[in-house]
Amino acid sequence: MRLDKYLKVSRLVKRRTVANELCDAKHIDVNGKTARASYEVKVGDIIEIRVGGNVTKACVLSVAEHATKEDASSMYRLC
């Protein structure tokens, strides 16, 4: 699954367009490297999101095309 879609489905980012903009601005790293929106997310990846002065680090536990609000938080674990 594409990184921008994963961020939206897992609700780490509210909208896919915002996820795209964060990737374009180089505010998202995957496994320590700057990632593009088209990066294919895999289980075990570590996603780091920098917005303002805040840094959110999440370990990918599962990848699913759709997730309910309750299931979304089980797709990742904050590291």
C-alpha positions as MATLAB code, in Angstrom:
seq = 'MRLDKYLKVSRLVKRRTVANELCDAKHIDVNGKTARASYEVKVGDIIEIRVGGNVTKACVLSVAEHATKEDASSMYRLC';
ca = [
       0.000    0.000    0.000;
       1.208    3.501   -0.796;
       2.561    5.532    2.115;
       0.069    8.381    1.695;
      -2.873    5.959    1.709;
      -1.498    4.048    4.728;
      -1.163    7.276    6.721;
      -4.798    8.127    5.966;
      -6.259    4.635    6.576;
      -4.353    4.249    9.845;
      -5.442    7.772   10.806;
      -1.894    8.939   11.543;
      -2.781   11.821    9.186;
      -6.348   13.072    8.716;
      -6.394   13.430    4.925;
      -4.499   11.830    2.060;
      -3.774   15.223    0.481;
      -2.131   16.321    3.739;
      -0.075   13.106    3.731;
       1.024   13.883    0.140;
       2.028   17.420    1.117;
       4.038   16.140    4.101;
       5.881   13.691    1.833;
       6.574   16.416   -0.758;
       7.943   18.682    1.995;
      10.215   15.827    3.182;
       8.635   15.663    6.653;
       8.192   11.870    6.568;
      10.949    9.269    6.929;
      10.596    5.501    6.616;
      13.365    3.395    8.154;
      15.548    6.493    8.504;
      15.251    7.655    4.875;
      13.090   10.428    3.426;
      10.106    8.764    1.762;
       7.899    9.700   -1.161;
       4.119    9.290   -1.126;
       4.453    6.339   -3.521;
       6.633    4.298   -1.113;
       5.177    0.790   -0.577;
       4.600    0.322    3.164;
       5.447   -3.104    4.616;
       4.943   -4.664    8.043;
       7.945   -3.800   10.213;
       8.606   -0.372    8.666;
       9.233    2.521   11.057;
       7.516    5.739    9.983;
       8.647    9.068   11.435;
       6.400   12.114   10.934;
       7.694   15.622   11.708;
       5.046   18.355   11.960;
       6.014   21.633   13.566;
       8.150   20.745   16.574;
       6.438   17.391   17.115;
       7.868   14.049   16.014;
       5.646   10.955   15.835;
       7.332    7.597   15.372;
       5.167    4.580   14.482;
       6.035    0.932   13.838;
       3.822   -0.705   11.184;
       2.050   -3.795   12.567;
      -0.388   -4.464    9.708;
      -1.404   -3.143    6.302;
      -5.106   -3.135    5.378;
      -7.002   -1.401    2.563;
      -9.805   -0.303    4.904;
     -10.032    0.123    8.651;
     -12.750    1.276   10.988;
     -12.034    3.960   13.542;
     -11.535    1.277   16.214;
      -9.269   -0.906   14.043;
      -7.081    1.940   12.778;
      -4.983    2.188   15.935;
      -4.150   -1.533   15.772;
      -2.355   -0.997   12.425;
       0.639    0.615   14.159;
       2.386    0.958   17.501;
       4.000    4.193   18.627;
       7.730    3.623   19.092;
];
